[in-house]
Amino acid sequence: FPPVLIPLLAIALALRLYGISWDQGHFFHPDERSIYMRVDCMYRVLTKAPDYSDCTRDQPFQHAAPGFPSPAVFLDADRSPLNPHWFPLGTMIIYVLLGIKLALAPVLHMGLNDLAMVGRALAALADVGTIAMAYALGVRIYSRGAGLLAATLITFAVVHIQISHFYRPEPFYNLF
């Protein structure tokens, strides 16, 4: 890494993390709200949380079998608690957040606001990774100057900064 790339990545991360709690926990973005609610319901049904029956009242989870699924239940789309029953944005971001919540559950309780902060931080990190990848591609295809130009343009691109404030798949698509 050239010395100028490290501060550029730090500036990019600061721009993407600034105002990460922009909605003060009101979940104004409908896609984000849906993702967090799906993750929370999947977690409650998987762990048989005391209030998991609240989720099974909703149409998508009515037939979900509570608890960790057996192979037969896992392969049954209606009964599997691992089926989010919501696919407009893909499932990768749902499963990543569910995995983090399952991993951290023994240590701390994560509500919807906590899921939002983790998801938005992941989106910001993915977008900073995109900047590093753009630099690497620019250097490989053209020159170090082209890589720095690409990284600088993405660092200050308003659309990248805005999209990384939401837990949506675009920052991850850009990275991968």
Salt bridges, closest charged atoms under 4 A:
ASP23 OD2 - ARG120 NH2 3.05
ASP31 OD2 - ARG168 NH1 2.29
GLU32 OE1 - ARG120 NH2 2.76
ASP40 OD2 - ARG44 NE 3.21
ASP40 OD1 - LYS101 NZ 2.97
ASP51 OD2 - ARG44 NH1 3.09
ASP54 OD1 - ARG57 NH1 3.03
ASP76 OD2 - ARG79 NH1 3.97
ASP127 OD2 - ARG16 NE 2.47
ASP127 OD1 - HIS160 ND1 2.90
GLU170 OE2 - ARG168 NH2 2.68
